[in-house]
Amino acid sequence: MAINQARKLGLLGQNILGLKFSFDIELRYGAGAFVCGEETALIHSMEGLRGEPSFKPPFPSVSGYRGKPTNVNNVETFANIPVIINQGAEWFASIGTEKSKGTKVFALAGKINNVGLIEVPMGITLREIIYEIGGGIKDGKKFKAVQTGGPSGGCLTEKHLDTRIDYDNLVEVGSMMGSGGMIVLDEDDCMVSVAKFYLDFIVEESCGKCTPCRIGNKRLYEILEKITQGNGTMEDLERLKNLSAVIKDTSLCGLGQTSPNPVLSTLTNFWDEYLEHVTLKKCRAGQCKALLHYDIDPDICVGCTACKRCCPVNAITGDKKQAHIINQDICIKCGACEEKCAFDAISVKLEKRIHTEHGND
Amino acid sequence: MEMIKLTIDNKIVEVEKGTTILKAARKIGIDIPTLCYFELCDMKIENKPGGCRICVVEINGRKNLAPSCITEATEGMVVNTHNIRVLNARRTVVKLMISDHPFDCLVCAKSGNCELQTIATKFGIRDIPYKGEKSTYRKDTSPSIIRDIDKCIMCRRCEMMCNEVQTVGALSAVNRGFKSVVAPAFEMDLEKSPCTYCGQCVSVCPTGALTEVDHSNDVLRALSDSKKTVIVQTAPAVRAALGEEFGLEPGTSVTGKMVAALRRLGFKYVFDTNFAADLTIMEEGTELLGRLNRHLSGDSSVKLPMLTSCCPGWVNFFEHNFSDLLDIPSTAKSPQQMFGAIAKSYFADKIGVKRNDMVVVSIMPCLAKKYECQREEFKVDGNPDVDFSLSTRELAQFIKQANIDFLDLPDEDFDNPLGESSGAGVIFGNTGGVIEAACRTAYELHTGKTLEKVDFEALRGMDGIRSATIDFDGLPLNIGIAHGLANARILLNEVRAGKSNYHAIEIMACPGGCIGGGGQPFHHGNSELLKKRASVLYQEDTNKTLRKSHQNPHIIKLYEDFLGEPCGHKSHKLLHTKYFDKSDEVSIHE
């Protein structure tokens, strides 16, 4: 609509503003691939080719769309231009830090009271965003981490809360500005699962052109899966580190070069949680279902059979008015029984159940 | 030419500006391993997607490792090709690749010739710590090519060959992430795709993802059947490359040993496709002169230029893409099929063997020949003129299996009558060779004069598109030559647009002609090797006293005893064919 209006006003099209200069804008819609945020991939998809990046140089500003010099910018950058034109560059530069001028839009989400899009001056601290703008953590829970930069950003912790946010500082602490995503995590979030969640997305969205990103991220995901299943070993943790470093070091484009960030930043900042998963087979956040089990306290259970009747997989046995038992081999840890129990006889235990009720391994 | 200096592994090297680190390193004897990178420099064929990441190196001052195959060297650059960081990255990448590759090396058609295997060996990979899902796909078999893309490593060489060099567009990357693989659109069967079976994808595939359909067992079965008379024909390009499979220097002619080996394998008669090439010249040359004369006398119904039709990949290509021009290729069958037709008629009668008891095997540098011999129009009551076509590689394998010490074999001669050939027949294997052979005969038939200088140097060379005007005693004959189907497409588009002034065009699908065919020993990107193969054929031509097809005494006798005259009634029935509109097969329907 804006384009049509601009055309009517003579701001776009042939001989704009009555000058010899012609300028027009055409919008093209992408098919929705994450990797097409990489500029060469975006250009290739516009050219009708497979949306995958190519080696730079040549940079798009030298040879881009159909070999012509091409300027690739984000919507946010373009949105800044009218403001800068109207208010002046000096005004814009007066906001922000020395190296990162102006404002930045973040998509604030997660376990936080006020979610939504925020525009803040560069140089603001995470603490200001989370506790002042965001209104603190939901339900009075404890802040654990904030994931910034989209799927290939990193997780920052309490010690980073007073970091002034700009492009360089975020990279320095192991994350990035990226898409401007900001997801707040609390004590109920398992950091291994968080890393796995992002890797799952990366595996789906890698274009598949280069080996480290195509196969490496898949293997990273599989190792994380193994750890959350309670089958991880110390060697797996070493593998995670090495593989992440190699993927960063050898991948073709920005996607692969940053894709291990969720793993690396959680390994750095939440090493203890990884260790717990691997050595104690414990997930402190209770997110890794394979690492917890439901238990019925025989002293409290009155044998009302409510849990037995609601169990979707018939894992609970026991006669009326007798303490019931959960068969751990069958239990899918859905938690329905715990919710149903009127006597609080059923509770979650945060470790992997090694021996089942039937005595077998 | 601006020169720059850089340091690689503490050695200073001076190179032209624009040179890649890989080439700069190779200049001083540092061989950085590569996998997706591929080049046939004389033919301007290159594949540099920068995708495999095997060739990464460390550059001082750069944050991450750089792929040496596409990173340009710059003045003062300091490169390390093998420190711990680089080696660890490279080994990890190879391990990742193998972690998504079948472990069936023992039974893989490419074992021993697989570039991934070579790199794994070189790096001493002993274990794969990454045990996870492997990508699995449907195995796809066509008449010529087998796709086992579980083994695809996404080097994209085949895609480059199919799209850029051949403009066939049968193969491209599909899916994304871990599932990405090179396949026909919508993962349809290759047989239903626009594939021409040229086999160039197979000839560059570094692994066993693309291989040929192997007919050796069928041949072995026929050879062991006492009721069958099994005869063999060998294409010209085979003798120029077969030796490579036995460790001989590229460019070594092994005609005599090849004949000896085929005899020891049990073939009753060992004949030469070159004989049929001479026959092709008689037919195609006569057809050209006929069309030319009618054209010159003002018959506007005659279409020129005439296109050669020896190459089955090329025939498939124009049936798919230029079905509006089906009346311009020569109707002459390819030498393989002419041979089969004559063998199962004239020769079978001569030795008193029934058609169905004769098995004709061809040894070809080509994979499209496997498809060609299965075409319905080349069968009589379901019995094909040529029963099985083996590639040069399959023949080598066959010889090795039979414990024949190839290098120790004496030189033997082909059998007659279908084994005698002229030098003109030999050069059929090179780009430009068919048209040169045709010119030798057409000149003499047209002018009635003796051609003194039979070497048409103007028609030779490796440029993708070449043209020359040959003086036919006052009649300037414009000749066009293209090898590689992208080049063919350029010439054909000119014809379609009415902008072509050629009288005749020779087209071969494979770069270099048959010497670079999809069934030849793997050249691994060595274009010098292709040139050496070409020189073998030109040398063999030069060494012959008989250098013009129409002077081949057995050809003359064949016409006297059996065929009558070139392009006559019997020739038409046995030696000519027609083409089909297959444009449907290349347009995608719902």
Interface residues (C-beta under 8 A of the other chain):
Chain A: A33 V35 R50 E52 S54 F55 P57 V203 E204 E205 S206 C207 G208 K209 C210 T211 P212 R214 I215 G216 N217 K218 R219 E222 E235 R239 N242 L243 V246 K248 D249 T250 S251 L252 Q257
Chain B: K48 P49 G50 G51 C52 R53 I54 V56 N64 L65 P67 I70 T71 E72 R85 N88 A89 T92 V93 L96 M97 S99 D100 P129 Y130 G132 E133 I153 M154 S172 A173 N175 R176 G177 F178 K179 S180
